[in-house]
Every structure is written in C-alpha cells, then in structure tokens.
Amino acid sequence: MMNVAGDVDGRSASSPPSQIHHRNTQVHYEPVSIESRPDSEEGEDALLPPSSSSSPSSCSSSFCGDDWRIFAPFWILGLLNNASYVIMLAAAKSISEGGTALVFIANVIPSLTIKLSAPYWFDKIPYVVRMKIATLCMMMSFGLVASSHRLPWQLVGVMFASAQGGLGEASLLALAGKTDAASKDHTSANQQDEQKEEKGRCLTSFSSGTGFAGVFGFFWKWFWDDWLGLSLSKTLWLAMGLAGCYWSTFLYVINFQELQHRYEQYRFQDQGEESCDTKSGTENCDDSNRETDLTLALDEFENEAEDKTVVMEISDMSFLQRFQLVLRLWPYMVPLFAVYVAEYALQSGTWTAIGFPVTDVKSRDTFFEFSNWMYQAGVFLSRSSGAIFTAPMSLLWLMPMLQIANVGIYWFIAASQGNNAIGLNFFHSPPFLYSGAFCTGLLGGAVYIHGYLRICQDLPLEHREFSLSATSVAEGLGILAADFLGLVIQACLYRINNLEGAVFTCPVAAS
C-alpha cells in the first residue's frame, strides 16, 4: 500500500543526504511481528486497565514509553546477549596461549556471516524463532568448551557463542528500535512536539547492557576461575544458567509488548465509543465519522499530488534493492568498522605483548586481563551516554581516528619496553597504560551507541528496524579484520621482545 512520504517522521522532502529516500518507488517497511496476535480471548480484558483512567492525550503510566519495566529487560538482554562472547574472550589465553587471535577469529566469523545475510531473510523469521536458536547456541557454546580439552572442539564451541551473539544482537537491536518507535506512536501530538529529539531509550538500554557485559564477562571468569580456583570447565558449566535467564527475559519483553498492544487497541476503541456517546444520537455519530473519513481521504489525495516521494515496503524489495539500501548506510558503517578494527587490534595484538616485566608470562597475562577490565568499564560508560545526548556526525567520524592513533601509541610502548630511557618511564607505567585502555573503551562504546542513535534520528521510521540490523555487520567486519591484524601485531611484537609462543610468523623482515 502506498503512503505519502513528503514528510516522514516530521522531515520534509529536503532532508539531508544521510536520510534514505527513493523517488516514486518508496518503501514503507512493516516490521516483522513478534508473533501472531490472536483475536481477543475470554478473560484477557481483565488484564487491561479501566478505560476511565486513560485519555486520548496521554498514555497510561503503566505503558508509557519511559516505563522502566520495558527498559530494564532490554538492558538485561544486552548484558546476557554479549556475556557468552566476552566470557570466551576472557578465556582466550586459557584456550590458546600463543594464538589468542585464533579464539578472537572463531568468535566473530559466524556472527559476521549472520549479520551479512540478515537483511535478506530476517523479515521471514519471527523474533521468537530467532531467539530460540540463539539460546540453544549459547548452551552449545558453553557445553562444548567446558567438556572438551582439544583446541579444535573448543574453537567450535567459541563459534557457537559467536553465532548466538550475532543472531541475538542483530535481532534485539531491531526490536529495541521498533519498541522505541512504538512508544513514540503511543504518545500524544503535544508530547511528541516536546520530544523531537528522540533519545531511543530502549536502544540505549540495550546498548548499555552490552557495555556492562564486558565487565560482567571478565568478572565471571575472574570470580569463578581465578578467585575461587575453579577450573575453566566448571566456570563454563555454571554459565549455562545464563542461557535460561536470556530466554526468560526475552519472553517477558514480548509478553509485555503483547499486553501493551492489546491495551492500546482497547483504549482507542473505548475513546471512539465515548466520543460517539457524547453526540445526540448514533445517526449523527455515523454522519460525523463519514465526514471525517472523507476529509482525511481528500487530504491524503492532495498530499500525494503535491509530493510523489514515497517509501517502498522492505518486504516488497528485491535482493538488489535491499543491497543498495545497505550500501547507503555507509556514513554509519565506516566509523563503526574503523573503531572496531583499531580496538580489537589492540586487544588481540598489542596488549598481549605488554607486561611488567614483558618477559614474564604471568605479568603479560595480568596486564591483558586488567587492561581489558578497564576497556570494558569505558565501553559500559560510553554506551550508556545515549540517554544524555546524540553525537553529531562530525564527532562520530572523529572518534575512530583517535582510536587508530591509540593503536600507534600502544605499538610504540610495546616495542620499546626494553628501552630504559628516562623520558619513556611514564608511558611504560601501569597508570598511563590502564588509563589509555579505559579511553579505548570510551571511544569504541561511543561510536557504537551514537551510530545507532543517529540511524534512529536521521532515517525514516520505515527503514529503522532494517537499518539497525544491517549496520551491525560493520562491527563484525571490523573485528574480523582486526583479529587477522592482531596475529601479525602479536607475532612482530613477540619477535621484537624476544618472546616465544606466537602461532604466526611476523611478515616484516627483522632490521
């Protein structure tokens, strides 16, 4: 069905280039329903608030867009969705001492494959089915790594964690954006005028949860494995409980949204009946409704005549059209890709070759662990910043450049650890290095949340759910590129510092 798009989400046809429009062919994207909604059944109305408490100008306090009962579950989903991924990263050196980047690569390839293909099949698979598969993958990942002591099987387990994280993240990002849009639709016109700059509260909550997953994942491994002295196998068997929490939280979200949907139907139907009751009779009410319908139809016809720009439904788009739509998301994908290349090259490469002293394996492991703690703390803080502001595009592009400079700084420090020059002592000190790791997390987390928030703010409502899922492929591509780069960086730094254990040979000739 063709809809007028001259002013999509309050934007005129003269919107900036970053907003995707298709002249004369528009795409009105109908999000995939979470599950089919049956006709109202007996007893369901008892769940709904009384109509007397609602009014057409405001939503019930139980269902408003700023209800913590929907934000909190999205935060928990973000935490649990990325927990398995981070736990595998925290255990990377335990799984393969000299091939940390191998674990990193296994932890990204399945996720990347899913995200690359998601725009072409996500609309055909309901959220419930996708999340069931993700939950099973989480269980398989912990089970395989915990029950096997052979590297190949452990890497397969890591790949299941990657598949779960990729499928879950791409689905839940879209679901969070869809929920934010739905909560905005349920507010009055006056409320929408007061909230022109939408903060994307559910999206920010999910992003904040994924940020805290880093702290949680490294804490999980440290608490059970390092502090209590349990084996890695027992630590991962205990993590099986996270899969149950993951599925239960998702069920809560969709059940809450189902109740919200039914309440909105009930409320607007009740308001319609009240408006008719205030008239002198049913006939007058019907005449008034007919007149209103005719006026709206004429207005729509006039608007269509004034502006022929329309938006095509995603479900009606061909493979090529969807691919072209994905390519138009490059202003958001490039910063996300660049910042992930830089920060994961630091983790899988540079940080593995720093220690106090660097020649001691235990010292290198300690630095790797605590630098990742600081990094994850920075990620959590910056991914929560979406509730405060939305970064402009200029800042979104500046932050990856700073992150790339950060790689150069850490390379210099790692390569000069044997140099006892007085001027370098400060740069080799733990306070400077750990502070730098925290700043690395700040930059990476900020690009993540503000990139997605800019999509919600810049793109038409009909494209947001699709675009949020499609853009997530950039982080997967960035991580994969960084992991291969990390193998090279680790090998070269190990050679510079005369260390053993690298699984790759530095391709640069020794000077």
N, C-alpha and C positions, 0 to 999 in steps of 0.2 A: 504494500500500500504506500502510495506516495504522500510524503508530508512536506510541508513548507519548511525551508531551512534558511530563509533570508535572515532570520535572527535566531540562531541556535544557541540555547543557553544564555540568552541576553547579548549575544555577539552579532554584530552586523556582518553583511557580506564583505566588508572591507577589513576582515580580521587579518592579523599578521600571517606571514607565510608558514609559521610553525603550526598553524591550525589547518587541518586537512579538510579540503573541500573538493567535491567533484561536480563540476558544472554539468547540469542537465542529467546527471546519472545517479544521483545521490544514494547514500547508503544509510538507511535507518536501521541501526543494529539492535535487534531484540535479544537480550541476554538469555543464555540457556537457563531454563527454570531448574531450581534445585531438585524438585521432584514434582510430579503431577499433583495438582490440588483437587481433591475430590469435592463433590458437592457437599454442602453443609450437612452434617450428621446430627442426629438427635443428641442433645446434651452438650454440644460444643458451645452454644451461646452462653452457657453458664460460665465459661472461661472469660467472656468478654466483659469489660467494664460497663456500667449502666450508661445509657445514652445521655442522661441528664448531666453527666459530668463533662461532656465534650461540647465543643462549639466549632463551627466551621473555620474560625480564625486561629485556632490553636490545637495542637495535638495533645493527647493525654500525657501526663507526666510519666506514665509507665512506658510510653512508646516514642517519646521524642528522640530526635537524632543525637542528643547528648546524654543518653541513658547509659550509665556505667555497666549495666547488665549485658550490653552488646559490645562495649569497648573492651572490657576485661577478658571475655572469651577470645577476642581477636588477638589480644596481647599474649594470652596463654598459647594460642595456636601458633603464633610466630615463634615463641620460645621453643615449643615442642617440635615444630617442623624442622628447625635448624639444629636441634640438640644432637641428633644422631650424627649429622655431618661434622659438628665441632668435636664431638667425642672421638670420632675417628681421626680428626686432625691432631687432637691432644695425644692420641696413642700412636701417632705416625712413627716416631722414633723407636717405640717399643715393637712395632710391627716390622719395621725395616730400618735399622740404624743408619746404613750408608745410602739408602735410597728413599729418603723422606719424600722426595718429589714423586716417586712411583705411587705412593699412597695418595698424594695430592691429585695425581692424574686419574687414578682409579675413582677418586671421589668427585670427579667432575664430568667425565665422558658420558655416562648415562643421563645425567641431569641436562647436559648440553643437547644431547640427542632429542630428549623430550621437548625441551624448550624450542628447538629449531623447528620441530614438526607441529607443535601445539596449535599455531594459528589455523591449521588446515583440518584439524579433527576435534578440537576441544568443544566446539558447538554441537557435536553429535553425541558426546558422552556426558551424562549428568554429573554434577558435582559429587553426589553420593557415591557413584561408582568409582570415580577417580580417587576419592579419599579412602575408600575401602582398599583399593590397590596400594595406595601409599602406605597405609597402616600395615598391610601384610609385608611390604618391602622393608619397613622398619624392623619388624620382628625377624625377618630373614637375615638382615644385616648383622644384628647383634648375635643371633644364634650361630651364624657361620664363623664369624671372627672369634667368638668365645669357644667354640667346640673344636676348632682346628688349630694346629701348630705349624702348618705348612703355609708358606707365603702365598702361593697361587690361590688357595682356597680363601685365605684371609682377604686377599685383594678382591675376590668375587664378593665377599661379604661387604667390603667397603663400597663396591659398585652398587649393591642393593641400597645402601644408605644414600648414595648419590641419586639413584632413581627416585627414592622416596622424597628427598629434599626438593628435587627439580619439579616433580609432578605436584607436590603439595604447594610449593611456593608459587608456581605459575597459576594454580587454581585459586589459592587463597588471596593472592594479590588482586585477581579479577573480582573475587567475591567481596573483598573489602571495598573496592571501588564501587561496585554495584550497590552495596549496602549504604555507602555514603550518599550516592545519588538518590537512592530510595528515601533516605531520611530527609533529604532536601525537598523532595517532591511532596512529603507529608507535612511540610510547614506552610504557613500562610504566605501570601504575597508580601505582607509587611515584614515578616521575619526574614524572607529571602532578600529583601532590599537591605536589611541590616547586616546580612552575611554574604555580601557579594564576593568577598574573598574567602572562598570555601577552604577550610583547613584540612579536610579529608581525615576526620577523626579516627574512623575505623582503619584507614590505611596507615595513619601514623601509629596507631596502637599496634597493628600487626608488625610494622617496621621496628618499633621499639622492642617488641618481643623477640624479633630475630636478632636484634643487637644484644639483648641480655642473654640470648642463647650461647653467645661466645663465652661470657663469664661463667654461665651455668655449666657448659660442657667441660671447660677446663677445670672447674671446681669439682665436678662429678669424678673426673679421673683422678685428681689430686686427693680428694677426700677418701675414696674407697681404696685406691691403689697405693698412693704414697703415704698418707697419714695413718690409715688403719692397717695397711700392709697386705691387703687382699691382692690376689693375682689379677692380671688383666682379664682373664677369663671370667672370674666371679664378678668383677666390676661390670662387665658387659651383660652377664646374665641378669644382674639386678636392674639394668637399664631396660629390660623387657617391659617393666611396668609403665614406662613412658609411652609405649605404643597404645596401651589401654586408655591412658589419660588423653592421648591425642585424639582417638576416635570418639571418646565420650564428649570431649569439648566441642568437636565439630557437630555432633548430634544435637548438643544444646543450642548451638548457633542456628542451625536450620529449623529446629523446633520453635525457637523464639521468633524467627522471621516468619514462620508459618502463622503463628498466633498474631503477630503484628499485621500481616496481610489480611487475615480474616477480620481483625478489629477495624482496619481502615475501610473494608467493604461494608461492615456493619454500621460504622459511624456515618459514612456518606449517604448510605441508604436511609438511615434514620433522619439525617438532616433534610433529605429530599422530602420525606413524608411530613416532617414538621412544617416545611415551607408551604406545602400544599394545604395543610390543615389550617393555616392562617388565612386562607382565601375564603371567599364567600361560598364556594362550592366546588365540587370535583370538576364540573364542566369548565369553570373559569381557570382552574389549575391546569387542566389539559390544554386549553387555548393558550395560556401563558407559556407553557412548555413548548408548544408548537411554534409560537412566535420567536422564542429564544433560540430554538434549534434552527429556524430559518435564518435568523440574524447571524448566527455563528457560521452557517454554511456560506452565506453571502460574503462574510468577512474572509473566510478561508479562500474562497474563489478569487477575491480581489487581491489578496496577498500573493497567491500563486501567479496571478497575472503580472504583478509588479516585480517579482523575483523568481526566476526559474531555477535557481540553485537549490538542488535537493540532495539528500543523502541516501544512498542505497543501503539496503539491509545487508549485513555481513553474510547471512545465510544465503543470500541470492548472488553473492560474488563468486566469480570463478577463481581457480587457483592463481592465475596470473594477476587478477585484480587484488587478491589478498597479499600476494608477494609485493606488488607495487605499493600497497598501503604500508607494509612492514618497512620497505626501503625509505618511505617518507618520514619514518621515526628516527632518522639518523641524528638529528640535533640532540636527542636524549640518549641514544645508544652509544655514540662516540665517547662522551665523558665517562659513562659507566664502564665501557670497555677499558679505557685508558687507566682509570683509577684502580681497577681490579688487576690489570697487568702489573702495575707498579707495586701494589701492596702484597700481592701473592708472590711476586718475585723476591720481595724482602723476606717473607716467611719461609718459603721453600728453599731459598738460596742463601741470601746474605746472613740471616740470623742464625743459620745452622753452623756458621764458621766464626762465631764470636764467643769468647769465654774469658774468664778471669782466673787462671791464665787460659789461653786458647788451646794449649797443648793437652789440657786435661779434659777427658770425655765428660766427666760428671759436671765440670764447670760449663762446658758448652751446652749440655742438656738443661742445666739450671737457667742459663741465660735464655735459651729458646723457650722454656716454659714461662718464665716471668715476663719476657718481652711480649709474648702472646697474651698473657693476662692483661698487661697494660693496653695492648692493642684492642682487645675485646671491650675493655672498660670505655675506651674512647669511642668505639663503634656504638655501644649502647647509649652513651650520652648524646651523640650527634644524631642517631636515628630517632631519638625522642624529640628532636628540635622542631619537627614538623608541626607540632601543636602551637609553636610560638610564631614562626614566620615561614615564608616560602622564598627560597633564594632566587634571585634573578638569573637569567641565562648566562650573563657575563661571569657571575661568580661560579655557576655550575661548570663552566669551561675552565676557569682559573684553577680550581682545586685539583684536578688531575695533573696539571702542570707542576704544581707544588709537590704532588706525590712522586712524580718522576724525578724531581730534584732530590727528594728524600732518598731514593734508591742510590743516587750518586754519592750522597753523603755517607750512607752506611757502607757502600762498597769501599770507599776511601778508608773508613775506620777499620773495617775487617781486614783490608790488605796491608795496613800499617801497624798492626798490633805488636810487631816485633820492634818497632821504632820507639825508642825511649826519649825522643826529643821532648824538651820541657813544654813547648807550645802545644803538643798533642795530648798531654795528660788529661786535660779537661774533656776532650772529645772521646777518650777511652774510658771515662769514668761511668759507673753504673747510673748515677742520677741523670746524666745527659742522655745516655742510650735508652733508658726506660722512659724518660720524658718524650723522646723522639718517637718511641713506639706508641705512646698514648696519642701523640699528634697524628701519627699514621692512621690510627683508628678513627680519629675525629674527621679527617678528610674523607676516608673511604665511606664511613657511615653517612656523612652529609650528602655526598653525591648520590648515594642510594635513595634516601628518602626524598630529597628535593627534586631529583629527576622524576620520580613517580608523581610527586605532587604537582610538578609543572605539567605533566601529561593531563592530570585531572583539571588543571586550571586553564590550559591552553587549547585542549582538543574538544570537539563537540561531544556531548553526553553520549551520543550513539556509538562513538568509537572508543570510549574509555576502557571498557572491560576487555575488548580485543587488544587494545594498545598496551595495557598494563602487562598482559600475558606475553605479548610478542616482544616487548622491550627487555624482558628478563633474560632473553637469550644473550644479550651483550655481556652480562656478568659471567655467564658460563664460558663464552668465547675468551674473555679476558683471563679467567682463571686457568683455562687450558693452555693458553699461550704462555702465561706466567710460569706454569709448572714445568714446561719444557725449558724455558729460560732459566728457571731455578736449578735444573740439573746442571746446566752449563756453569752458572754462577758458583754453585757449591763446589763443583769439580775444580774450577780455576782457583778459588779461594783456598781450598784444601791443599792444592799444589803450592801456592804462594806461602802458606804457613807450614808446609811440610807435614801435613796430616794424612792419615790413612783412613780408608773406609768409603771413599766416593765410588759410586757404581758407574760413573760416567767419566770419560777422559776429556780433559779440557782441550778444546779445539785450537786454542791460541798457543802459538809457539812460545816456549819459555825464553825470556830475554837473557 
